[in-house]
């Protein structure tokens, strides 16, 4: 009885976050590798992030960013 494999009784959720410039094939490969680790009672959620390039050169760069103008 002691050598029985561990069984998960709750659903495991894999959340994959990626930039829109990231290739969908790469995201699928990551998902496939995670699914190899556990094969039962899992769910995958994929999130596409919209990123912006910020100029962070120079002193006090954080004060130069208008936080109200950034969209959430």
ChimeraX attribute file (.defattr): number of C-alpha atoms within 10 A of each C-alpha:
attribute: neighborCount
match mode: 1-to-1
recipient: residues
	/A:1	4
	/A:2	4
	/A:3	5
	/A:4	6
	/A:5	7
	/A:6	6
	/A:7	9
	/A:8	11
	/A:9	8
	/A:10	9
	/A:11	10
	/A:12	13
	/A:13	11
	/A:14	14
	/A:15	12
	/A:16	14
	/A:17	13
	/A:18	17
	/A:19	11
	/A:20	12
	/A:21	10
	/A:22	12
	/A:23	10
	/A:24	11
	/A:25	9
	/A:26	11
	/A:27	14
	/A:28	13
	/A:29	11
	/A:30	12
	/A:31	17
	/A:32	11
	/A:33	10
	/A:34	14
	/A:35	15
	/A:36	9
	/A:37	8
	/A:38	12
	/A:39	8
	/A:40	14
	/A:41	12
	/A:42	14
	/A:43	11
	/A:44	13
	/A:45	10
	/A:46	13
	/A:47	12
	/A:48	12
	/A:49	12
	/A:50	11
	/A:51	10
	/A:52	7
	/A:53	5
	/A:54	9
	/A:55	10
	/A:56	11
	/A:57	8
	/A:58	8
	/A:59	8
	/A:60	9
	/A:61	11
	/A:62	13
	/A:63	8
	/A:64	11
	/A:65	13
	/A:66	8
	/A:67	10
	/A:68	7
	/A:69	7
	/A:70	8
	/A:71	6
	/A:72	6
